């Protein structure tokens, strides 16, 4: 990557998270294109992530994790996505899920310690599995079609979860379900290796192909009572809502801005190397028009990344204000996606028609970056929230 102006002034600890992301990005970048073409998950890299305890980025240090703050997690994730957006998206899941739960104190301390030690000691890969075809986005409310029925010693789960990022690589999932014969909902910690669970390879998207956002099918899956980690009656606010929203949305912003930075550098490198005969040996990077276009790419990225960094740092520095930061969090995420897409499109204009060839990574970046549009909130929802906040 280029010299990063926004990293000047980082503490030694913060630079360590940047370096962690860069080291793993260098490992995974060479195979990203192959896994994209095959729509295959890069299992061969998991051992390196476990050795670095990357899946435990947001787990407290007292339990063996890195204890990363939200800003520190963003620093690492942005770099990782530079190497492979799909894999960065998969790793964002345990990072944001655990970060939101731990920081928000949504679970009992004993439950937090238990899952933290599982993540570290057994190298589990975790995600939340909430989305269902009948329900749409869980962010919009409603009851889950997945049903949990109480039996002796625990619960039996029946249902199907869709768009489960990293499904083939997950060892555990936090399954959301409706309690049978009630309107209560609950979250269960489920070991995905147990009987009754099938991972169906349903993901055939054009973006984030290696992330394998497949279905999890649960057919009479037994879950012990101890693995019921949260139960909520209708109308009650999720105690982790604010923290979970911030960790999810800002991690998504970091992933897609990391992809856009990779596109920027691909366009820059192409411009340095492209020497048409009409320029008598000069590289097109020497043309003012190309420099202007590359400048536009960087302007889009600097503005979005500056907002992301400032928002994440404000989240850390002003915990008493977090309930009031939801409109800013949503706007930051939506702005990051909008700018990342525009930056990649501008990078493609620099390269021209060659940017559509799979021989360059730009066409993959262009597909992957647009996936950010479909993580909530949308720009429309963010603007409504921001406007409502202004007129309160």
KOLNUMI-168299 format. One line per field, with one value per residue (C-alpha): residue number from 0; residue in three letters; chain; x, y, z. Coordinates in Angstrom, 1 decimal. Example, Ala and Ser with C-alpha at 12.3 -4.5 7.8 and 13.67 -1.06 7.14 Angstrom:
residues 2
i	(0	1)
aa	(ala	ser)
ch	(A	A)
east	(12.3	13.7)
north	(-4.5	-1.1)
up	(7.8	7.1)
This chain:
residues 392
i	(0	1	2	3	4	5	6	7	8	9	10	11	12	13	14	15	16	17	18	19	20	21	22	23	24	25	26	27	28	29	30	31	32	33	34	35	36	37	38	39	40	41	42	43	44	45	46	47	48	49	50	51	52	53	54	55	56	57	58	59	60	61	62	63	64	65	66	67	68	69	70	71	72	73	74	75	76	77	78	79	80	81	82	83	84	85	86	87	88	89	90	91	92	93	94	95	96	97	98	99	100	101	102	103	104	105	106	107	108	109	110	111	112	113	114	115	116	117	118	119	120	121	122	123	124	125	126	127	128	129	130	131	132	133	134	135	136	137	138	139	140	141	142	143	144	145	146	147	148	149	150	151	152	153	154	155	156	157	158	159	160	161	162	163	164	165	166	167	168	169	170	171	172	173	174	175	176	177	178	179	180	181	182	183	184	185	186	187	188	189	190	191	192	193	194	195	196	197	198	199	200	201	202	203	204	205	206	207	208	209	210	211	212	213	214	215	216	217	218	219	220	221	222	223	224	225	226	227	228	229	230	231	232	233	234	235	236	237	238	239	240	241	242	243	244	245	246	247	248	249	250	251	252	253	254	255	256	257	258	259	260	261	262	263	264	265	266	267	268	269	270	271	272	273	274	275	276	277	278	279	280	281	282	283	284	285	286	287	288	289	290	291	292	293	294	295	296	297	298	299	300	301	302	303	304	305	306	307	308	309	310	311	312	313	314	315	316	317	318	319	320	321	322	323	324	325	326	327	328	329	330	331	332	333	334	335	336	337	338	339	340	341	342	343	344	345	346	347	348	349	350	351	352	353	354	355	356	357	358	359	360	361	362	363	364	365	366	367	368	369	370	371	372	373	374	375	376	377	378	379	380	381	382	383	384	385	386	387	388	389	390	391)
aa	(unk	unk	unk	unk	unk	unk	unk	unk	unk	unk	unk	unk	unk	unk	unk	unk	unk	unk	unk	unk	unk	unk	unk	unk	unk	unk	unk	unk	unk	unk	unk	unk	unk	unk	unk	unk	unk	unk	unk	unk	unk	unk	unk	unk	unk	unk	unk	unk	unk	unk	unk	unk	unk	unk	unk	unk	unk	unk	unk	unk	unk	unk	unk	unk	unk	unk	unk	unk	unk	unk	unk	unk	unk	unk	unk	unk	unk	unk	unk	unk	unk	unk	unk	unk	unk	unk	unk	unk	unk	unk	unk	unk	unk	unk	unk	unk	unk	unk	unk	unk	unk	unk	unk	unk	unk	unk	unk	unk	unk	unk	unk	unk	unk	unk	unk	unk	unk	unk	unk	unk	unk	unk	unk	unk	unk	unk	unk	unk	unk	unk	unk	unk	unk	unk	unk	unk	unk	unk	unk	unk	unk	unk	unk	unk	unk	unk	unk	unk	unk	unk	unk	unk	unk	unk	unk	unk	unk	unk	unk	unk	unk	unk	unk	unk	unk	unk	unk	unk	unk	unk	unk	unk	unk	unk	unk	unk	unk	unk	unk	unk	unk	unk	unk	unk	unk	unk	unk	unk	unk	unk	unk	unk	unk	unk	unk	unk	unk	unk	unk	unk	unk	unk	unk	unk	unk	unk	unk	unk	unk	unk	unk	unk	unk	unk	unk	unk	unk	unk	unk	unk	unk	unk	unk	unk	unk	unk	unk	unk	unk	unk	unk	unk	unk	unk	unk	unk	unk	unk	unk	unk	unk	unk	unk	unk	unk	unk	unk	unk	unk	unk	unk	unk	unk	unk	unk	unk	unk	unk	unk	unk	unk	unk	unk	unk	unk	unk	unk	unk	unk	unk	unk	unk	unk	unk	unk	unk	unk	unk	unk	unk	unk	unk	unk	unk	unk	unk	unk	unk	unk	unk	unk	unk	unk	unk	unk	unk	unk	unk	unk	unk	unk	unk	unk	unk	unk	unk	unk	unk	unk	unk	unk	unk	unk	unk	unk	unk	unk	unk	unk	unk	unk	unk	unk	unk	unk	unk	unk	unk	unk	unk	unk	unk	unk	unk	unk	unk	unk	unk	unk	unk	unk	unk	unk	unk	unk	unk	unk	unk	unk	unk	unk	unk	unk	unk	unk	unk	unk	unk	unk	unk	unk	unk	unk	unk	unk	unk	unk	unk	unk	unk	unk	unk	unk	unk	unk	unk	unk	unk	unk	unk	unk	unk	unk	unk	unk	unk	unk	unk	unk	unk	unk	unk)
ch	(A	A	A	A	A	A	A	A	A	A	A	A	A	A	A	A	A	A	A	A	A	A	A	A	A	A	A	A	A	A	A	A	A	A	A	A	A	A	A	A	A	A	A	A	A	A	A	A	A	A	A	A	A	A	A	A	A	A	A	A	A	A	A	A	A	A	A	A	A	A	A	A	A	A	A	A	A	A	A	A	A	A	A	A	A	A	A	A	A	A	A	A	A	A	A	A	A	A	A	A	A	A	A	A	A	A	A	A	A	A	A	A	A	A	A	A	A	A	A	A	A	A	A	A	A	A	A	A	A	A	A	A	A	A	A	A	A	A	A	A	A	A	A	A	A	A	A	A	A	A	A	A	A	A	A	A	A	A	A	A	A	A	A	A	A	A	A	A	A	A	A	A	A	A	A	A	A	A	A	A	A	A	A	A	A	A	A	A	A	A	A	A	A	A	A	A	A	A	A	A	A	A	A	A	A	A	A	A	A	A	A	A	A	A	A	A	A	A	A	A	A	A	A	A	A	A	A	A	A	A	A	A	A	A	A	A	A	A	A	A	A	A	A	A	A	A	A	A	A	A	A	A	A	A	A	A	A	A	A	A	A	A	A	A	A	A	A	A	A	A	A	A	A	A	A	A	A	A	A	A	A	A	A	A	A	A	A	A	A	A	A	A	A	A	A	A	A	A	A	A	A	A	A	A	A	A	A	A	A	A	A	A	A	A	A	A	A	A	A	A	A	A	A	A	A	A	A	A	A	A	A	A	A	A	A	A	A	A	A	A	A	A	A	A	A	A	A	A	A	A	A	A	A	A	A	A	A	A	A	A	A	A	A	A	A	A	A	A	A	A	A	A	A	A	A	A	A	A	A	A	A	A	A	A	A	A	A	A	A	A	A	A)
east	(0.0	1.0	2.3	-0.9	-1.3	-4.1	-1.8	0.6	0.1	-1.1	0.1	2.5	-0.3	-2.5	0.3	0.5	-3.0	-2.3	0.7	-1.3	-3.7	-1.0	0.9	-2.2	-3.2	0.2	-0.5	-4.0	-3.8	-2.1	-4.9	-7.8	-8.5	-8.4	-10.9	-13.1	-13.2	-13.9	-16.3	-14.3	-13.5	-9.7	-9.4	-5.6	-5.2	-7.2	-4.2	-2.3	-5.3	-5.6	-1.8	-2.2	-5.4	-7.1	-10.5	-10.1	-9.3	-12.1	-11.8	-10.5	-6.8	-7.6	-9.2	-6.3	-7.6	-6.1	-8.6	-9.0	-11.1	-13.5	-11.0	-8.2	-10.3	-11.1	-7.4	-6.7	-9.8	-9.1	-5.7	-7.0	-9.6	-6.9	-5.7	-9.0	-12.4	-14.2	-12.0	-12.0	-15.8	-15.8	-13.4	-15.4	-18.2	-16.6	-14.9	-18.1	-20.4	-18.1	-17.0	-20.6	-21.6	-18.6	-18.5	-22.3	-22.4	-25.4	-24.6	-23.7	-20.0	-19.8	-21.2	-18.8	-15.8	-17.0	-17.4	-14.2	-12.2	-13.8	-12.8	-9.2	-8.6	-10.5	-10.0	-13.6	-15.0	-18.2	-21.0	-24.5	-27.2	-30.3	-31.4	-34.3	-36.1	-39.5	-38.4	-36.1	-33.5	-33.5	-32.8	-36.4	-37.9	-40.4	-40.4	-38.1	-39.4	-36.7	-38.4	-37.0	-39.1	-38.2	-37.4	-35.8	-32.3	-32.5	-34.1	-34.8	-34.2	-35.9	-35.3	-33.1	-30.8	-29.7	-26.8	-24.6	-21.2	-18.4	-20.8	-18.4	-15.7	-17.8	-17.5	-20.3	-23.2	-25.4	-28.8	-31.8	-35.1	-38.7	-39.6	-42.4	-46.0	-44.7	-43.7	-40.4	-37.1	-33.9	-30.2	-28.6	-24.9	-24.8	-21.9	-22.3	-20.7	-23.5	-26.2	-29.1	-27.1	-26.5	-24.6	-26.2	-24.0	-26.6	-24.4	-24.0	-23.5	-21.3	-19.7	-17.8	-17.9	-15.2	-17.1	-19.6	-22.8	-24.5	-27.6	-27.6	-30.4	-31.4	-33.4	-34.2	-30.9	-30.6	-29.1	-28.3	-30.0	-26.6	-26.3	-29.4	-27.5	-30.3	-34.1	-36.1	-39.8	-41.5	-41.2	-38.1	-35.1	-32.0	-29.5	-26.6	-28.4	-26.2	-22.9	-23.7	-24.8	-21.6	-19.3	-21.1	-21.5	-18.1	-16.4	-18.4	-17.2	-13.6	-13.9	-15.2	-12.8	-10.0	-11.2	-11.3	-7.8	-6.6	-8.4	-6.7	-3.3	-4.1	-5.0	-1.9	0.4	-1.2	-0.8	2.9	3.5	1.3	3.5	1.7	3.8	1.9	3.6	7.1	7.9	6.3	3.9	0.3	0.8	2.7	-0.4	-2.2	-5.6	-4.6	-3.2	-6.5	-8.5	-6.2	-6.5	-10.3	-10.0	-7.8	-10.1	-13.1	-11.1	-9.6	-12.9	-14.7	-11.8	-11.3	-15.0	-14.7	-11.6	-13.1	-16.4	-14.7	-12.5	-15.5	-17.2	-14.3	-13.7	-17.2	-19.0	-21.6	-22.7	-23.1	-26.8	-26.8	-24.3	-26.5	-27.2	-23.5	-22.6	-25.2	-24.1	-20.5	-21.2	-23.3	-20.9	-18.0	-19.8	-20.9	-17.4	-15.7	-17.9	-17.3	-13.5	-13.4	-15.4	-13.0	-10.0	-11.5	-11.8	-8.1	-7.3	-9.9	-11.3	-8.5	-10.2	-12.9	-10.4	-10.0	-6.3	-6.5	-8.1	-10.2	-13.2	-13.3	-13.0	-15.8	-18.1	-17.0	-17.4	-21.0	-21.9	-21.6	-24.8	-26.7	-25.5	-27.8	-28.3	-28.8	-27.9	-31.6	-32.2	-29.1	-30.2	-33.7	-32.1	-29.8	-32.6	-34.8	-31.9	-31.6	-35.3	-35.7)
north	(0.0	3.6	5.8	6.4	9.9	8.8	6.4	9.1	9.8	6.3	4.9	1.9	-0.4	0.9	0.5	-3.1	-3.8	-2.2	-4.4	-7.5	-6.8	-6.1	-9.3	-11.5	-9.5	-10.3	-14.0	-14.1	-11.7	-14.0	-16.6	-14.2	-14.2	-18.0	-18.4	-15.8	-17.6	-20.9	-19.4	-21.5	-20.6	-20.3	-22.9	-23.1	-19.7	-20.5	-21.9	-18.6	-16.7	-19.0	-18.7	-14.9	-15.3	-13.0	-14.6	-13.4	-9.8	-8.3	-10.9	-9.4	-9.9	-11.5	-14.4	-14.7	-12.4	-9.2	-7.0	-4.7	-1.6	-0.8	1.6	-0.9	-3.6	-1.2	-0.6	-4.3	-5.0	-2.3	-3.8	-7.4	-6.4	-4.9	-8.5	-10.3	-8.7	-12.0	-13.4	-10.0	-10.1	-13.6	-12.5	-9.4	-11.6	-12.9	-9.6	-7.5	-10.1	-10.6	-6.9	-5.8	-8.4	-7.8	-4.1	-3.8	-6.3	-8.0	-11.4	-12.5	-12.2	-16.0	-16.5	-13.9	-15.6	-19.0	-18.0	-15.9	-18.9	-21.1	-18.7	-18.6	-22.1	-24.1	-21.6	-21.5	-19.3	-17.7	-15.8	-14.8	-16.6	-14.5	-13.9	-15.9	-15.8	-15.4	-12.6	-10.4	-8.4	-9.0	-5.3	-4.6	-6.8	-9.6	-13.2	-15.9	-18.8	-20.9	-22.4	-23.6	-26.1	-27.0	-30.6	-32.3	-30.8	-28.2	-27.3	-28.7	-26.2	-26.4	-23.9	-22.5	-19.5	-17.8	-15.6	-17.0	-15.5	-18.0	-20.9	-23.7	-22.5	-21.7	-24.0	-22.3	-19.9	-17.8	-19.0	-16.7	-18.4	-17.9	-19.9	-22.3	-21.2	-17.7	-14.4	-14.6	-14.8	-16.3	-16.7	-20.1	-21.0	-23.9	-26.2	-26.7	-30.1	-31.8	-34.0	-32.4	-29.5	-29.2	-26.4	-26.0	-24.4	-21.9	-18.9	-18.0	-14.2	-12.2	-10.4	-11.8	-15.2	-16.7	-15.6	-18.5	-16.9	-20.2	-21.6	-23.4	-25.9	-27.1	-30.3	-31.2	-29.9	-30.4	-27.5	-27.8	-25.4	-23.8	-22.7	-20.5	-17.3	-14.7	-14.7	-11.6	-10.8	-8.8	-5.1	-5.2	-3.4	-5.6	-4.4	-4.8	-2.9	0.3	-1.6	-4.3	-1.7	0.3	-2.8	-4.2	-1.0	0.4	-3.0	-3.2	0.3	-0.7	-3.9	-2.0	0.9	-1.7	-3.2	0.3	1.0	-2.1	-0.9	2.5	0.9	-1.4	1.6	3.5	0.6	0.2	3.9	3.7	0.7	1.7	3.3	3.7	4.4	7.7	9.0	8.1	5.9	8.0	6.4	7.5	8.3	11.4	12.8	15.5	14.0	10.6	12.4	14.2	11.0	9.3	12.3	11.9	8.3	9.4	12.3	9.9	7.5	10.1	11.8	8.5	7.0	10.3	10.1	6.4	7.0	10.0	8.2	5.1	7.3	9.3	6.0	5.1	8.5	9.4	6.2	8.3	9.7	6.3	6.3	9.6	8.4	6.0	8.6	9.3	5.6	4.9	7.8	6.8	3.3	4.5	7.2	4.7	2.3	5.1	6.5	3.1	2.2	5.6	5.2	1.8	3.0	6.0	3.6	1.6	4.7	5.3	1.8	1.8	-1.3	-3.5	-3.1	-5.5	-8.3	-10.9	-10.6	-7.5	-7.5	-4.4	-6.2	-8.3	-5.2	-3.6	-6.6	-7.1	-3.4	-3.3	-5.9	-3.2	-1.7	-4.6	-4.5	-2.3	0.5	1.9	5.5	6.3	4.9	6.7	10.0	9.6	9.0	11.9	14.2	13.0	13.7	17.2	18.1	16.5)
up	(0.0	-0.3	2.5	4.6	5.9	8.2	10.0	11.1	14.7	15.6	18.8	18.8	19.8	17.0	14.5	15.7	14.6	11.2	10.8	11.8	9.1	6.5	7.3	6.8	3.7	2.1	2.8	1.3	-1.6	-4.1	-3.9	-3.7	-7.5	-7.7	-4.9	-6.4	-9.7	-8.1	-5.5	-2.9	0.7	1.3	4.0	3.5	5.3	8.5	10.3	9.9	11.3	14.3	14.9	15.0	17.1	14.6	15.2	18.8	17.8	20.0	22.8	26.0	26.7	30.1	28.2	25.7	22.9	21.5	23.4	20.3	20.6	17.8	16.3	16.5	14.9	12.1	11.5	11.1	9.0	6.5	5.8	5.7	3.1	0.9	0.5	0.1	0.7	1.0	3.8	5.6	5.5	7.1	9.8	10.5	11.8	15.0	15.5	15.4	17.0	20.0	20.2	20.4	23.0	25.2	25.0	25.6	28.4	26.8	28.3	31.8	32.6	32.9	29.4	27.9	29.5	28.3	24.6	24.7	25.9	23.3	20.6	21.8	23.1	20.5	17.5	16.8	14.0	14.9	13.2	14.0	11.9	11.9	8.3	6.9	3.6	5.1	7.4	5.4	7.3	11.0	11.4	10.5	13.2	13.1	14.4	13.2	11.3	13.0	16.1	19.3	21.3	24.8	25.6	28.6	29.2	26.5	23.1	19.7	16.8	13.4	10.6	7.9	8.0	4.8	3.8	6.6	5.8	5.9	6.5	5.4	7.7	10.7	13.8	15.8	15.2	17.3	16.0	16.5	16.9	18.1	21.2	20.3	21.2	22.4	20.8	22.7	20.7	21.8	20.8	21.0	20.8	18.4	17.5	13.7	13.7	15.5	14.1	12.3	10.8	7.0	5.2	1.9	-0.8	-2.0	-2.5	-6.2	-6.0	-8.3	-5.3	-2.3	-3.9	-1.6	1.5	0.8	2.3	2.3	4.2	7.5	7.8	11.3	11.5	15.1	16.4	20.2	22.1	25.8	28.2	29.0	25.4	25.5	25.8	25.5	25.7	25.0	25.2	22.4	22.8	24.9	23.5	22.8	25.4	22.9	20.1	20.1	20.6	18.1	15.5	15.8	15.7	12.7	10.6	11.2	10.5	7.2	6.3	7.0	4.8	1.7	2.1	2.2	-1.1	-2.6	-1.6	-3.3	-6.5	-6.1	-6.0	-8.9	-11.0	-9.9	-10.7	-14.1	-14.9	-14.0	-16.2	-19.2	-21.8	-25.1	-28.2	-28.7	-25.5	-26.8	-23.8	-21.1	-18.6	-18.6	-14.9	-16.1	-17.8	-15.9	-16.8	-15.2	-12.1	-11.8	-12.0	-9.4	-7.2	-7.3	-6.2	-3.2	-2.4	-2.1	0.1	2.3	3.1	3.9	5.9	7.9	8.8	9.7	11.9	13.6	14.3	15.7	18.0	19.1	20.0	22.2	23.8	24.6	25.9	27.7	24.3	22.5	22.6	20.6	18.0	16.1	13.3	12.9	12.9	10.2	8.1	8.4	7.1	4.3	3.2	3.3	0.9	-1.4	-1.6	-1.9	-4.9	-6.6	-6.0	-7.6	-10.6	-10.9	-10.7	-13.6	-15.7	-15.2	-16.5	-19.3	-20.9	-19.5	-16.1	-17.2	-17.7	-14.9	-15.6	-13.4	-10.0	-10.7	-12.0	-8.9	-6.7	-8.6	-8.0	-4.3	-3.3	-4.4	-1.8	0.8	-0.4	1.0	4.6	6.6	6.9	3.4	2.6	2.5	6.0	7.2	5.8	7.4	10.7	10.4	9.4	12.3	14.7	13.4	13.9	17.3)
